[in-house]
Each structure stands twice: as C-alpha cells, then as structure tokens.
Amino acid sequence: MDNLLNTTRYPGIRAFERAETGQFFGRRRETAELFSLLKVKPLTVLFAKSGIGKTSLINAGLTPLLEQNGYFLIKIRLQDTALPPVETVKKVLAPWLDQDRLKRFGQAPFSLWEYLRACRFEDSDGNAQTPMLVFDQFEELFNHPKPAQEALTLALADLINERLPDAVQTQFRSFPRRERS
C-alpha cells in the first residue's frame, strides 16, 4: 500500500525525464506534430506559457521518437552567464568532438560551425546520427551581454542556413583548390 501512495502520474513541479516516458501520456498528438515540424524545418521554436509542459514534451515525448528515427538529441542550457553562449554550446558538444577532425580546420579559435562538423554522432552500433540541438529555456540567452547574444545568433544562423562562416570561407580560399574538401 505504501508503494502505491508514493507512485503518482505527475512528477510535481519538475519536468518529466527521458526515463519516465512510460508515465508520460496524453500528449501524443503534440509530440507527433512537433516531430513532423522538426523533420522539415531546420529551426523550430516551441513557445508557450511557463509550466505548460514544454520540457516534459521534449524529454519524455519527443526524445524517444527522435532517437528511434536516427536523430541525436543534444540538450543545451545557457544559464551560466560566466561562459559565452557559443562556448557553452562547444562545451556541451565536447564529448563527441573528434580532435583530429577539428585540427583539419587549422588553428583555434574554431567557429561553432567547425566545432560541430568535427563531432561524431553515432548510435551504439556505430551508425551515424543526425544531431539536433535543443535549447531548453532559451530565454536564458538574454541574461548574457549583447555581443555574446549576437555571436550565438550569427553562429546558429550559419548552421541553420548551411552557410560557411566568413572566417571559414577565407581560410578555405587560402588552400590550393586541389586540397579543398
């Protein structure tokens, strides 16, 4: 009886976690709609009032669906104002960074574009997966200084629009044409 009393459907004020997918139900339509949007739009914004369940939807609804379909979900929070947002993203990506690939780009400092391209995202069988950056509580960006906000905005715009950053273009042009790849 005591076990039954301690088991509830809702986690309280905290969000559902990935491991609680079995308890998370009733949002199947929203999960499917969000997944459909993510497949066709390189930038999707999920916006709603605080406490409505956005993080739970991502953690317990969307994450399993993404994983089943070859996506590699990378959650990012920008709450540490001591670290510029671009550096926060790089720090989150660090476990998947292939240093040898990164060195092929030349010398530091590396753009977020270079950093992301030097990462390897694979499932447990070694199959390549598509990375998906998910910024939870994105409003935390606005606690950072304006130049740091703009740097992340520009870096993400390059990624979303599949555009080489200006510094990378300049560097590539310095290589003889036959050595470019």
TACORMO-V220558 format. One record per backbone hydrogen bond with DSSP energy under -1.0 kcal/mol. CO is the residue of the C=O (numbers start at 1). NH is the residue of the N-H. E is the energy in kcal/mol with one decimal. If there is no record, write none. Layout:
# TACORMO-V220558
[[CO	NH	E] [CO	NH	E]]
This chain:
# TACORMO-V220558
[[1	5	-1.8] [2	6	-1.3] [17	20	-1.6] [18	21	-1.4] [20	23	-1.4] [20	24	-1.0] [27	31	-2.5] [28	32	-2.5] [29	33	-2.5] [30	34	-2.4] [31	35	-2.5] [32	36	-2.3] [33	37	-2.2] [34	38	-2.4] [35	39	-1.6] [37	41	-2.3] [49	52	-1.4] [53	57	-2.5] [54	58	-2.1] [55	59	-3.2] [56	60	-2.5] [57	62	-3.1] [58	63	-2.5] [62	66	-2.7] [63	67	-2.6] [64	68	-2.1] [66	71	-2.3] [67	70	-1.2] [70	130	-2.6] [72	132	-2.7] [74	134	-2.9] [76	136	-1.8] [79	81	-1.1] [80	83	-1.2] [84	88	-2.1] [85	89	-2.2] [86	90	-2.1] [87	91	-2.5] [88	92	-2.2] [89	93	-2.0] [90	94	-1.1] [93	96	-2.1] [94	97	-1.5] [96	120	-2.7] [98	102	-2.1] [99	103	-2.3] [102	105	-1.7] [103	106	-1.7] [111	115	-2.5] [112	116	-2.8] [113	117	-2.0] [114	118	-1.3] [116	119	-1.3] [118	98	-2.3] [121	129	-2.9] [123	126	-2.0] [127	123	-2.2] [130	72	-3.4] [132	74	-2.9] [134	76	-2.9] [137	140	-2.5] [138	141	-2.4] [139	142	-1.4] [140	143	-1.9] [141	144	-1.9] [145	149	-2.0] [146	150	-2.6] [147	151	-2.0] [148	152	-1.8] [149	153	-2.4] [150	154	-2.6] [151	155	-2.3] [152	156	-2.9] [153	157	-2.2] [154	158	-2.2] [155	159	-1.8] [156	160	-3.2] [157	161	-2.4] [158	163	-2.9] [159	162	-1.1] [165	169	-2.5] [166	170	-2.4] [167	171	-2.1] [168	172	-2.9] [169	173	-2.2] [172	175	-1.3] [176	179	-2.2] [177	180	-1.3]]
